Amino acid sequence: MGRDTVNETCRALPGADWSDPWGGGHDAWKVGGKMFACIGAANDGVSVKTPSIEDAALLIEMERAVRAPYFHRSWVRVDWDAVPADELRDRIETSYRIVFGGLTKKLQREISGG
């Protein structure tokens, strides 16, 4: 799984928007204006939000991810060459659900079409 596949996965999620807010080749994916996935210019993985700092620490300890530079400690960077595609897809979708769940109910309804 690489950058294109990660972008395809993110693009398929309801209300997902792409931007390059810092320039230089970043792929930042947001829902409701809040980021849920980001690929850096180094092109070595995708940063995603986890449910908690403890979850992030566990993934790092298990060597399934590394600390995501410049992000809160609840974020990790997953090397798309080091984990199976289904696990990476699950990490992206989990991050999306966490961020989506933090949006206002009104915005959630607008995004989900209800």
C-alpha positions as CSV (number, residue, x, y, z in Angstrom):
1,M,0.0,0.0,0.0
2,G,1.4,3.4,-0.9
3,R,0.5,7.0,-1.1
4,D,-2.0,6.5,-4.0
5,T,-3.9,3.7,-2.1
6,V,-4.0,5.7,1.1
7,N,-5.4,8.7,-0.8
8,E,-8.0,6.4,-2.5
9,T,-9.0,5.0,0.9
10,C,-9.4,8.6,2.4
11,R,-11.2,9.9,-0.7
12,A,-13.8,7.2,-0.3
13,L,-14.8,8.3,3.2
14,P,-18.0,10.4,3.4
15,G,-17.2,14.2,3.5
16,A,-13.5,13.7,3.2
17,D,-11.6,16.7,1.7
18,W,-8.0,16.8,0.5
19,S,-5.6,19.8,0.9
20,D,-1.9,20.6,0.9
21,P,-2.0,23.2,3.7
22,W,1.7,23.6,4.1
23,G,2.8,23.2,0.5
24,G,5.7,21.0,-0.4
25,G,3.7,17.8,-1.3
26,H,1.6,17.0,1.8
27,D,-1.7,15.2,1.6
28,A,-3.9,16.3,4.4
29,W,-7.3,14.7,4.7
30,K,-10.1,16.3,6.7
31,V,-13.7,15.8,7.6
32,G,-15.7,18.7,8.7
33,G,-12.5,20.8,8.6
34,K,-10.7,18.5,11.1
35,M,-7.7,16.4,10.0
36,F,-7.9,12.6,10.2
37,A,-4.9,11.6,8.0
38,C,-1.8,13.2,6.7
39,I,0.9,12.1,4.4
40,G,4.1,14.0,4.7
41,A,6.5,15.2,2.0
42,A,8.9,12.4,3.0
43,N,6.4,9.9,1.6
44,D,7.1,7.2,4.2
45,G,3.7,6.6,5.7
46,V,0.5,8.2,6.9
47,S,-0.2,9.9,10.2
48,V,-3.5,9.1,11.9
49,K,-5.3,9.8,15.1
50,T,-5.7,7.0,17.7
51,P,-8.4,6.8,20.4
52,S,-5.9,7.9,23.1
53,I,-2.3,8.6,24.0
54,E,-2.2,5.2,25.6
55,D,-3.3,3.5,22.3
56,A,-0.7,5.4,20.4
57,A,2.0,4.4,22.9
58,L,0.9,0.7,22.6
59,L,1.1,0.8,18.8
60,I,4.6,2.4,19.1
61,E,5.7,-0.2,21.6
62,M,4.4,-3.0,19.4
63,E,6.4,-1.5,16.5
64,R,3.2,-1.1,14.4
65,A,3.7,2.7,14.2
66,V,6.1,5.5,15.3
67,R,5.4,8.8,16.9
68,A,3.9,11.2,14.4
69,P,6.2,14.3,14.2
70,Y,4.5,17.6,14.9
71,F,1.2,16.0,16.0
72,H,-0.4,15.5,19.4
73,R,0.8,12.3,21.2
74,S,-2.5,10.5,20.3
75,W,-1.3,10.5,16.7
76,V,1.0,7.9,15.1
77,R,2.7,7.5,11.7
78,V,2.1,4.2,10.1
79,D,4.7,3.0,7.6
80,W,2.5,1.6,4.7
81,D,5.3,-0.8,3.8
82,A,5.5,-2.3,7.3
83,V,1.9,-3.2,8.0
84,P,-0.7,-5.2,6.0
85,A,-3.0,-3.2,3.8
86,D,-6.1,-4.2,5.9
87,E,-4.5,-2.9,9.1
88,L,-3.5,0.4,7.5
89,R,-7.0,0.8,6.1
90,D,-8.4,0.1,9.6
91,R,-6.1,2.7,11.1
92,I,-7.3,5.3,8.6
93,E,-11.0,4.5,9.1
94,T,-10.6,4.5,12.9
95,S,-9.0,7.9,12.7
96,Y,-11.8,9.1,10.5
97,R,-14.5,7.8,13.0
98,I,-12.7,9.5,15.9
99,V,-12.6,12.8,14.2
100,F,-16.1,12.5,12.7
101,G,-17.4,11.6,16.2
102,G,-16.0,14.9,17.5
103,L,-17.9,17.0,15.1
104,T,-21.2,18.7,16.0
105,K,-24.3,16.5,15.5
106,K,-25.5,19.0,12.9
107,L,-22.3,18.7,10.9
108,Q,-22.4,14.9,11.2
109,R,-25.9,14.9,9.7
110,E,-24.9,17.2,6.9
111,I,-21.9,15.0,6.0
112,S,-23.8,11.8,6.2
113,G,-26.8,13.2,4.2
114,G,-29.3,12.7,7.0
